[in-house]
Amino acid sequence: MARILVSMPDDFLKSVDKLADNERRTRSELVREALRAYIRKTGIQNSKKALNNAQVLEELLD
């Protein structure tokens, strides 16, 4: 598994660590899950936007 280096403010990191501790997960697990959720969210939004754009284009061409 690859490793990355991410910089964040100390207060934010404390919040991340507190959440990870409350959920009994590692910091890495929490960050991976957050990134998975972000990828899913932006992928869905981009797909919806692409479908909407295709619909508009279709209407313009009719």
HUKA-V990008 format. One record per backbone hydrogen bond with DSSP energy under -1.0 kcal/mol. CO is the residue of the C=O (numbers start at 1). NH is the residue of the N-H. If there is no record, write none. Layout:
CO_NH + CO_NH
This chain:
9_13 + 10_14 + 11_15 + 12_16 + 13_17 + 14_18 + 15_19 + 16_20 + 17_21 + 18_22 + 19_23 + 20_25 + 21_24 + 26_30 + 27_31 + 28_32 + 29_33 + 30_34 + 31_35 + 32_36 + 33_37 + 34_38 + 35_39 + 36_40 + 37_41 + 38_42 + 39_43 + 40_44 + 41_45 + 42_46 + 43_47 + 44_48 + 45_49 + 46_50 + 47_51 + 48_52 + 49_53 + 50_54 + 51_55 + 52_56 + 53_57 + 54_58 + 55_59 + 56_60 + 57_61 + 58_62
